[in-house]
């Protein structure tokens, strides 16, 4: 399962509660959103419930390096 997160107020949070079956679907959704600009730093990532409350960049890097 994949989701789209974005950086708001220094924390990465879920942009929407929609979950995607593949990374490709999540990226396509992200690319269609007009709200995203480079400053928002939106990403397609594997789903983790921590994203509802928000996590920092360091936690994202730790998760991706452990996979």
PyMOL Python script that loads the backbone (N, CA, C, O; Angstrom):
from pymol import cmd

cmd.read_pdbstr("""\
ATOM      1  N   UNK A   1       0.843  -1.174   0.000  1.00  0.00           N
ATOM      2  CA  UNK A   1       0.000   0.000   0.000  1.00  0.00           C
ATOM      3  C   UNK A   1       0.893   1.244   0.000  1.00  0.00           C
ATOM      4  O   UNK A   1       1.916   1.300   0.682  1.00  0.00           O
ATOM      5  N   UNK A   2       0.486   2.198  -0.757  1.00  0.00           N
ATOM      6  CA  UNK A   2       1.243   3.441  -0.916  1.00  0.00           C
ATOM      7  C   UNK A   2       0.346   4.628  -0.604  1.00  0.00           C
ATOM      8  O   UNK A   2      -0.877   4.540  -0.716  1.00  0.00           O
ATOM      9  N   UNK A   3       0.958   5.736  -0.214  1.00  0.00           N
ATOM     10  CA  UNK A   3       0.214   6.961   0.059  1.00  0.00           C
ATOM     11  C   UNK A   3       1.038   8.162  -0.402  1.00  0.00           C
ATOM     12  O   UNK A   3       2.207   8.035  -0.767  1.00  0.00           O
ATOM     13  N   UNK A   4       0.401   9.319  -0.376  1.00  0.00           N
ATOM     14  CA  UNK A   4       1.076  10.567  -0.746  1.00  0.00           C
ATOM     15  C   UNK A   4       1.205  11.416   0.508  1.00  0.00           C
ATOM     16  O   UNK A   4       0.220  11.682   1.197  1.00  0.00           O
ATOM     17  N   UNK A   5       2.430  11.837   0.795  1.00  0.00           N
ATOM     18  CA  UNK A   5       2.675  12.714   1.934  1.00  0.00           C
ATOM     19  C   UNK A   5       3.255  14.031   1.421  1.00  0.00           C
ATOM     20  O   UNK A   5       3.794  14.101   0.317  1.00  0.00           O
ATOM     21  N   UNK A   6       3.134  15.058   2.237  1.00  0.00           N
ATOM     22  CA  UNK A   6       3.744  16.337   1.885  1.00  0.00           C
ATOM     23  C   UNK A   6       4.232  17.028   3.137  1.00  0.00           C
ATOM     24  O   UNK A   6       3.779  16.748   4.246  1.00  0.00           O
ATOM     25  N   UNK A   7       5.162  17.935   2.933  1.00  0.00           N
ATOM     26  CA  UNK A   7       5.799  18.642   4.039  1.00  0.00           C
ATOM     27  C   UNK A   7       4.972  19.877   4.370  1.00  0.00           C
ATOM     28  O   UNK A   7       4.847  20.800   3.565  1.00  0.00           O
ATOM     29  N   UNK A   8       4.415  19.870   5.569  1.00  0.00           N
ATOM     30  CA  UNK A   8       3.674  21.029   6.078  1.00  0.00           C
ATOM     31  C   UNK A   8       4.216  21.356   7.455  1.00  0.00           C
ATOM     32  O   UNK A   8       4.218  20.511   8.350  1.00  0.00           O
ATOM     33  N   UNK A   9       4.665  22.558   7.616  1.00  0.00           N
ATOM     34  CA  UNK A   9       5.175  23.034   8.908  1.00  0.00           C
ATOM     35  C   UNK A   9       6.303  22.161   9.451  1.00  0.00           C
ATOM     36  O   UNK A   9       6.392  21.925  10.656  1.00  0.00           O
ATOM     37  N   UNK A  10       7.166  21.683   8.548  1.00  0.00           N
ATOM     38  CA  UNK A  10       8.332  20.916   8.956  1.00  0.00           C
ATOM     39  C   UNK A  10       8.087  19.446   9.230  1.00  0.00           C
ATOM     40  O   UNK A  10       9.012  18.732   9.619  1.00  0.00           O
ATOM     41  N   UNK A  11       6.859  18.973   9.037  1.00  0.00           N
ATOM     42  CA  UNK A  11       6.519  17.564   9.246  1.00  0.00           C
ATOM     43  C   UNK A  11       5.895  17.012   7.967  1.00  0.00           C
ATOM     44  O   UNK A  11       5.163  17.709   7.265  1.00  0.00           O
ATOM     45  N   UNK A  12       6.196  15.760   7.682  1.00  0.00           N
ATOM     46  CA  UNK A  12       5.572  15.086   6.544  1.00  0.00           C
ATOM     47  C   UNK A  12       4.284  14.438   7.016  1.00  0.00           C
ATOM     48  O   UNK A  12       4.286  13.607   7.925  1.00  0.00           O
ATOM     49  N   UNK A  13       3.176  14.830   6.383  1.00  0.00           N
ATOM     50  CA  UNK A  13       1.853  14.337   6.761  1.00  0.00           C
ATOM     51  C   UNK A  13       1.136  13.822   5.518  1.00  0.00           C
ATOM     52  O   UNK A  13       1.469  14.181   4.388  1.00  0.00           O
ATOM     53  N   UNK A  14       0.154  12.977   5.759  1.00  0.00           N
ATOM     54  CA  UNK A  14      -0.617  12.462   4.632  1.00  0.00           C
ATOM     55  C   UNK A  14      -1.388  13.597   3.973  1.00  0.00           C
ATOM     56  O   UNK A  14      -2.010  14.420   4.645  1.00  0.00           O
ATOM     57  N   UNK A  15      -1.336  13.625   2.647  1.00  0.00           N
ATOM     58  CA  UNK A  15      -2.061  14.638   1.901  1.00  0.00           C
ATOM     59  C   UNK A  15      -3.539  14.272   1.801  1.00  0.00           C
ATOM     60  O   UNK A  15      -4.406  15.144   1.864  1.00  0.00           O
ATOM     61  N   UNK A  16      -3.817  13.009   1.648  1.00  0.00           N
ATOM     62  CA  UNK A  16      -5.184  12.517   1.538  1.00  0.00           C
ATOM     63  C   UNK A  16      -5.275  11.155   2.209  1.00  0.00           C
ATOM     64  O   UNK A  16      -4.254  10.508   2.442  1.00  0.00           O
ATOM     65  N   UNK A  17      -6.477  10.719   2.517  1.00  0.00           N
ATOM     66  CA  UNK A  17      -6.619   9.403   3.142  1.00  0.00           C
ATOM     67  C   UNK A  17      -6.752   8.286   2.108  1.00  0.00           C
ATOM     68  O   UNK A  17      -7.069   7.153   2.469  1.00  0.00           O
ATOM     69  N   UNK A  18      -6.523   8.578   0.864  1.00  0.00           N
ATOM     70  CA  UNK A  18      -6.568   7.568  -0.191  1.00  0.00           C
ATOM     71  C   UNK A  18      -5.278   6.755  -0.171  1.00  0.00           C
ATOM     72  O   UNK A  18      -4.180   7.311  -0.126  1.00  0.00           O
ATOM     73  N   UNK A  19      -5.426   5.424  -0.205  1.00  0.00           N
ATOM     74  CA  UNK A  19      -4.279   4.528  -0.294  1.00  0.00           C
ATOM     75  C   UNK A  19      -4.251   3.914  -1.684  1.00  0.00           C
ATOM     76  O   UNK A  19      -5.299   3.658  -2.276  1.00  0.00           O
ATOM     77  N   UNK A  20      -3.066   3.681  -2.197  1.00  0.00           N
ATOM     78  CA  UNK A  20      -2.885   3.186  -3.555  1.00  0.00           C
ATOM     79  C   UNK A  20      -2.236   1.807  -3.527  1.00  0.00           C
ATOM     80  O   UNK A  20      -1.465   1.488  -2.622  1.00  0.00           O
ATOM     81  N   UNK A  21      -2.556   1.002  -4.524  1.00  0.00           N
ATOM     82  CA  UNK A  21      -2.003  -0.343  -4.607  1.00  0.00           C
ATOM     83  C   UNK A  21      -0.554  -0.353  -5.070  1.00  0.00           C
ATOM     84  O   UNK A  21       0.197  -1.275  -4.754  1.00  0.00           O
ATOM     85  N   UNK A  22      -0.162   0.671  -5.817  1.00  0.00           N
ATOM     86  CA  UNK A  22       1.205   0.691  -6.345  1.00  0.00           C
ATOM     87  C   UNK A  22       1.807   2.085  -6.220  1.00  0.00           C
ATOM     88  O   UNK A  22       1.108   3.089  -6.082  1.00  0.00           O
ATOM     89  N   UNK A  23       3.125   2.102  -6.276  1.00  0.00           N
ATOM     90  CA  UNK A  23       3.837   3.374  -6.250  1.00  0.00           C
ATOM     91  C   UNK A  23       3.473   4.204  -7.474  1.00  0.00           C
ATOM     92  O   UNK A  23       3.338   5.424  -7.379  1.00  0.00           O
ATOM     93  N   UNK A  24       3.316   3.557  -8.611  1.00  0.00           N
ATOM     94  CA  UNK A  24       2.968   4.250  -9.856  1.00  0.00           C
ATOM     95  C   UNK A  24       1.648   5.001  -9.716  1.00  0.00           C
ATOM     96  O   UNK A  24       1.544   6.150 -10.148  1.00  0.00           O
ATOM     97  N   UNK A  25       0.634   4.366  -9.116  1.00  0.00           N
ATOM     98  CA  UNK A  25      -0.657   5.026  -8.920  1.00  0.00           C
ATOM     99  C   UNK A  25      -0.526   6.230  -7.989  1.00  0.00           C
ATOM    100  O   UNK A  25      -1.134   7.272  -8.233  1.00  0.00           O
ATOM    101  N   UNK A  26       0.257   6.093  -6.934  1.00  0.00           N
ATOM    102  CA  UNK A  26       0.450   7.193  -5.986  1.00  0.00           C
ATOM    103  C   UNK A  26       1.157   8.368  -6.665  1.00  0.00           C
ATOM    104  O   UNK A  26       0.795   9.523  -6.443  1.00  0.00           O
ATOM    105  N   UNK A  27       2.151   8.076  -7.480  1.00  0.00           N
ATOM    106  CA  UNK A  27       2.882   9.135  -8.185  1.00  0.00           C
ATOM    107  C   UNK A  27       1.977   9.830  -9.193  1.00  0.00           C
ATOM    108  O   UNK A  27       2.012  11.054  -9.317  1.00  0.00           O
ATOM    109  N   UNK A  28       1.175   9.066  -9.905  1.00  0.00           N
ATOM    110  CA  UNK A  28       0.240   9.665 -10.869  1.00  0.00           C
ATOM    111  C   UNK A  28      -0.737  10.593 -10.164  1.00  0.00           C
ATOM    112  O   UNK A  28      -1.016  11.684 -10.660  1.00  0.00           O
ATOM    113  N   UNK A  29      -1.261  10.178  -9.014  1.00  0.00           N
ATOM    114  CA  UNK A  29      -2.161  11.018  -8.239  1.00  0.00           C
ATOM    115  C   UNK A  29      -1.458  12.301  -7.806  1.00  0.00           C
ATOM    116  O   UNK A  29      -1.998  13.398  -7.950  1.00  0.00           O
ATOM    117  N   UNK A  30      -0.251  12.150  -7.276  1.00  0.00           N
ATOM    118  CA  UNK A  30       0.524  13.309  -6.812  1.00  0.00           C
ATOM    119  C   UNK A  30       0.760  14.299  -7.940  1.00  0.00           C
ATOM    120  O   UNK A  30       0.635  15.509  -7.750  1.00  0.00           O
ATOM    121  N   UNK A  31       1.103  13.783  -9.115  1.00  0.00           N
ATOM    122  CA  UNK A  31       1.416  14.657 -10.237  1.00  0.00           C
ATOM    123  C   UNK A  31       0.194  15.402 -10.767  1.00  0.00           C
ATOM    124  O   UNK A  31       0.340  16.445 -11.405  1.00  0.00           O
ATOM    125  N   UNK A  32      -0.995  14.891 -10.517  1.00  0.00           N
ATOM    126  CA  UNK A  32      -2.228  15.546 -10.968  1.00  0.00           C
ATOM    127  C   UNK A  32      -2.676  16.665 -10.041  1.00  0.00           C
ATOM    128  O   UNK A  32      -3.503  17.491 -10.428  1.00  0.00           O
ATOM    129  N   UNK A  33      -2.147  16.706  -8.833  1.00  0.00           N
ATOM    130  CA  UNK A  33      -2.587  17.689  -7.844  1.00  0.00           C
ATOM    131  C   UNK A  33      -1.961  19.051  -8.112  1.00  0.00           C
ATOM    132  O   UNK A  33      -0.739  19.185  -8.167  1.00  0.00           O
ATOM    133  N   UNK A  34      -2.807  20.051  -8.276  1.00  0.00           N
ATOM    134  CA  UNK A  34      -2.311  21.397  -8.571  1.00  0.00           C
ATOM    135  C   UNK A  34      -1.825  22.123  -7.316  1.00  0.00           C
ATOM    136  O   UNK A  34      -1.145  23.144  -7.423  1.00  0.00           O
ATOM    137  N   UNK A  35      -2.161  21.613  -6.130  1.00  0.00           N
ATOM    138  CA  UNK A  35      -1.742  22.278  -4.896  1.00  0.00           C
ATOM    139  C   UNK A  35      -0.246  22.133  -4.646  1.00  0.00           C
ATOM    140  O   UNK A  35       0.351  22.936  -3.928  1.00  0.00           O
ATOM    141  N   UNK A  36       0.356  21.105  -5.242  1.00  0.00           N
ATOM    142  CA  UNK A  36       1.761  20.845  -4.960  1.00  0.00           C
ATOM    143  C   UNK A  36       2.664  21.744  -5.793  1.00  0.00           C
ATOM    144  O   UNK A  36       2.513  21.875  -7.007  1.00  0.00           O
ATOM    145  N   UNK A  37       3.583  22.339  -5.107  1.00  0.00           N
ATOM    146  CA  UNK A  37       4.655  23.083  -5.738  1.00  0.00           C
ATOM    147  C   UNK A  37       5.949  22.514  -5.198  1.00  0.00           C
ATOM    148  O   UNK A  37       5.936  21.701  -4.274  1.00  0.00           O
ATOM    149  N   UNK A  38       7.041  22.925  -5.754  1.00  0.00           N
ATOM    150  CA  UNK A  38       8.329  22.393  -5.277  1.00  0.00           C
ATOM    151  C   UNK A  38       8.519  22.627  -3.786  1.00  0.00           C
ATOM    152  O   UNK A  38       9.127  21.800  -3.107  1.00  0.00           O
ATOM    153  N   UNK A  39       8.016  23.730  -3.269  1.00  0.00           N
ATOM    154  CA  UNK A  39       8.216  24.031  -1.852  1.00  0.00           C
ATOM    155  C   UNK A  39       7.458  23.062  -0.940  1.00  0.00           C
ATOM    156  O   UNK A  39       7.793  22.941   0.239  1.00  0.00           O
ATOM    157  N   UNK A  40       6.440  22.369  -1.468  1.00  0.00           N
ATOM    158  CA  UNK A  40       5.673  21.434  -0.644  1.00  0.00           C
ATOM    159  C   UNK A  40       6.362  20.088  -0.463  1.00  0.00           C
ATOM    160  O   UNK A  40       6.070  19.382   0.502  1.00  0.00           O
ATOM    161  N   UNK A  41       7.243  19.722  -1.340  1.00  0.00           N
ATOM    162  CA  UNK A  41       7.987  18.463  -1.242  1.00  0.00           C
ATOM    163  C   UNK A  41       7.050  17.284  -1.014  1.00  0.00           C
ATOM    164  O   UNK A  41       7.111  16.627   0.026  1.00  0.00           O
ATOM    165  N   UNK A  42       6.190  17.021  -1.980  1.00  0.00           N
ATOM    166  CA  UNK A  42       5.274  15.881  -1.907  1.00  0.00           C
ATOM    167  C   UNK A  42       5.985  14.621  -2.383  1.00  0.00           C
ATOM    168  O   UNK A  42       6.809  14.664  -3.297  1.00  0.00           O
ATOM    169  N   UNK A  43       5.651  13.484  -1.742  1.00  0.00           N
ATOM    170  CA  UNK A  43       6.301  12.214  -2.060  1.00  0.00           C
ATOM    171  C   UNK A  43       5.283  11.085  -2.041  1.00  0.00           C
ATOM    172  O   UNK A  43       4.297  11.129  -1.305  1.00  0.00           O
ATOM    173  N   UNK A  44       5.537  10.078  -2.858  1.00  0.00           N
ATOM    174  CA  UNK A  44       4.790   8.819  -2.800  1.00  0.00           C
ATOM    175  C   UNK A  44       5.640   7.842  -1.999  1.00  0.00           C
ATOM    176  O   UNK A  44       6.782   7.560  -2.363  1.00  0.00           O
ATOM    177  N   UNK A  45       5.083   7.329  -0.915  1.00  0.00           N
ATOM    178  CA  UNK A  45       5.831   6.444  -0.016  1.00  0.00           C
ATOM    179  C   UNK A  45       4.957   5.264   0.403  1.00  0.00           C
ATOM    180  O   UNK A  45       3.733   5.308   0.277  1.00  0.00           O
ATOM    181  N   UNK A  46       5.606   4.204   0.905  1.00  0.00           N
ATOM    182  CA  UNK A  46       4.844   3.092   1.456  1.00  0.00           C
ATOM    183  C   UNK A  46       4.083   3.584   2.680  1.00  0.00           C
ATOM    184  O   UNK A  46       4.604   4.345   3.494  1.00  0.00           O
ATOM    185  N   UNK A  47       2.844   3.134   2.789  1.00  0.00           N
ATOM    186  CA  UNK A  47       1.963   3.589   3.861  1.00  0.00           C
ATOM    187  C   UNK A  47       2.497   3.231   5.246  1.00  0.00           C
ATOM    188  O   UNK A  47       3.014   2.137   5.474  1.00  0.00           O
ATOM    189  N   UNK A  48       2.355   4.188   6.159  1.00  0.00           N
ATOM    190  CA  UNK A  48       2.659   3.995   7.562  1.00  0.00           C
ATOM    191  C   UNK A  48       1.693   4.886   8.345  1.00  0.00           C
ATOM    192  O   UNK A  48       1.540   6.062   8.015  1.00  0.00           O
ATOM    193  N   UNK A  49       1.051   4.355   9.357  1.00  0.00           N
ATOM    194  CA  UNK A  49       0.059   5.132  10.110  1.00  0.00           C
ATOM    195  C   UNK A  49       0.654   6.365  10.792  1.00  0.00           C
ATOM    196  O   UNK A  49      -0.083   7.279  11.162  1.00  0.00           O
ATOM    197  N   UNK A  50       1.964   6.402  10.962  1.00  0.00           N
ATOM    198  CA  UNK A  50       2.619   7.561  11.577  1.00  0.00           C
ATOM    199  C   UNK A  50       2.410   8.838  10.767  1.00  0.00           C
ATOM    200  O   UNK A  50       2.502   9.939  11.310  1.00  0.00           O
ATOM    201  N   UNK A  51       2.129   8.696   9.477  1.00  0.00           N
ATOM    202  CA  UNK A  51       1.994   9.873   8.629  1.00  0.00           C
ATOM    203  C   UNK A  51       0.777  10.719   8.975  1.00  0.00           C
ATOM    204  O   UNK A  51       0.732  11.892   8.606  1.00  0.00           O
ATOM    205  N   UNK A  52      -0.219  10.160   9.676  1.00  0.00           N
ATOM    206  CA  UNK A  52      -1.384  10.960  10.066  1.00  0.00           C
ATOM    207  C   UNK A  52      -0.994  12.063  11.032  1.00  0.00           C
ATOM    208  O   UNK A  52      -1.488  13.185  10.925  1.00  0.00           O
ATOM    209  N   UNK A  53      -0.121  11.761  11.966  1.00  0.00           N
ATOM    210  CA  UNK A  53       0.323  12.766  12.932  1.00  0.00           C
ATOM    211  C   UNK A  53       1.496  13.590  12.421  1.00  0.00           C
ATOM    212  O   UNK A  53       1.712  14.719  12.860  1.00  0.00           O
ATOM    213  N   UNK A  54       2.246  13.020  11.495  1.00  0.00           N
ATOM    214  CA  UNK A  54       3.387  13.718  10.922  1.00  0.00           C
ATOM    215  C   UNK A  54       4.703  13.200  11.474  1.00  0.00           C
ATOM    216  O   UNK A  54       4.829  12.917  12.666  1.00  0.00           O
ATOM    217  N   UNK A  55       5.679  13.082  10.587  1.00  0.00           N
ATOM    218  CA  UNK A  55       7.024  12.671  10.993  1.00  0.00           C
ATOM    219  C   UNK A  55       8.032  13.578  10.294  1.00  0.00           C
ATOM    220  O   UNK A  55       7.691  14.274   9.338  1.00  0.00           O
ATOM    221  N   UNK A  56       9.259  13.567  10.771  1.00  0.00           N
ATOM    222  CA  UNK A  56      10.266  14.424  10.165  1.00  0.00           C
ATOM    223  C   UNK A  56      11.082  13.656   9.114  1.00  0.00           C
ATOM    224  O   UNK A  56      10.952  12.440   8.976  1.00  0.00           O
ATOM    225  N   UNK A  57      11.904  14.375   8.396  1.00  0.00           N
ATOM    226  CA  UNK A  57      12.714  13.818   7.306  1.00  0.00           C
ATOM    227  C   UNK A  57      13.587  12.654   7.770  1.00  0.00           C
ATOM    228  O   UNK A  57      13.740  11.665   7.054  1.00  0.00           O
ATOM    229  N   UNK A  58      14.149  12.772   8.952  1.00  0.00           N
ATOM    230  CA  UNK A  58      15.038  11.734   9.484  1.00  0.00           C
ATOM    231  C   UNK A  58      14.308  10.395   9.593  1.00  0.00           C
ATOM    232  O   UNK A  58      14.870   9.354   9.253  1.00  0.00           O
ATOM    233  N   UNK A  59      13.062  10.417  10.066  1.00  0.00           N
ATOM    234  CA  UNK A  59      12.289   9.182  10.204  1.00  0.00           C
ATOM    235  C   UNK A  59      11.982   8.554   8.848  1.00  0.00           C
ATOM    236  O   UNK A  59      11.977   7.330   8.722  1.00  0.00           O
ATOM    237  N   UNK A  60      11.731   9.365   7.851  1.00  0.00           N
ATOM    238  CA  UNK A  60      11.471   8.843   6.512  1.00  0.00           C
ATOM    239  C   UNK A  60      12.719   8.153   5.982  1.00  0.00           C
ATOM    240  O   UNK A  60      12.633   7.059   5.423  1.00  0.00           O
ATOM    241  N   UNK A  61      13.862   8.772   6.150  1.00  0.00           N
ATOM    242  CA  UNK A  61      15.110   8.185   5.672  1.00  0.00           C
ATOM    243  C   UNK A  61      15.411   6.873   6.392  1.00  0.00           C
ATOM    244  O   UNK A  61      15.907   5.934   5.770  1.00  0.00           O
ATOM    245  N   UNK A  62      15.122   6.793   7.681  1.00  0.00           N
ATOM    246  CA  UNK A  62      15.342   5.560   8.433  1.00  0.00           C
ATOM    247  C   UNK A  62      14.440   4.435   7.926  1.00  0.00           C
ATOM    248  O   UNK A  62      14.871   3.285   7.842  1.00  0.00           O
ATOM    249  N   UNK A  63      13.205   4.760   7.591  1.00  0.00           N
ATOM    250  CA  UNK A  63      12.265   3.756   7.100  1.00  0.00           C
ATOM    251  C   UNK A  63      12.682   3.233   5.732  1.00  0.00           C
ATOM    252  O   UNK A  63      12.600   2.031   5.479  1.00  0.00           O
ATOM    253  N   UNK A  64      13.125   4.119   4.853  1.00  0.00           N
ATOM    254  CA  UNK A  64      13.490   3.685   3.518  1.00  0.00           C
ATOM    255  C   UNK A  64      14.797   2.907   3.515  1.00  0.00           C
ATOM    256  O   UNK A  64      14.982   2.018   2.684  1.00  0.00           O
ATOM    257  N   UNK A  65      15.692   3.222   4.417  1.00  0.00           N
ATOM    258  CA  UNK A  65      16.963   2.490   4.466  1.00  0.00           C
ATOM    259  C   UNK A  65      16.802   1.106   5.089  1.00  0.00           C
ATOM    260  O   UNK A  65      17.614   0.219   4.825  1.00  0.00           O
ATOM    261  N   UNK A  66      15.776   0.904   5.908  1.00  0.00           N
ATOM    262  CA  UNK A  66      15.566  -0.409   6.532  1.00  0.00           C
ATOM    263  C   UNK A  66      14.852  -1.379   5.613  1.00  0.00           C
ATOM    264  O   UNK A  66      14.815  -2.574   5.906  1.00  0.00           O
ATOM    265  N   UNK A  67      14.281  -0.910   4.506  1.00  0.00           N
ATOM    266  CA  UNK A  67      13.566  -1.800   3.570  1.00  0.00           C
ATOM    267  C   UNK A  67      14.483  -2.469   2.622  1.00  0.00           C
ATOM    268  O   UNK A  67      14.038  -3.245   1.776  1.00  0.00           O
TER     269      UNK A  67
END
""", "prot")
cmd.dss("prot")
cmd.show_as("cartoon", "prot")
cmd.util.cbc("prot")
cmd.orient("prot")
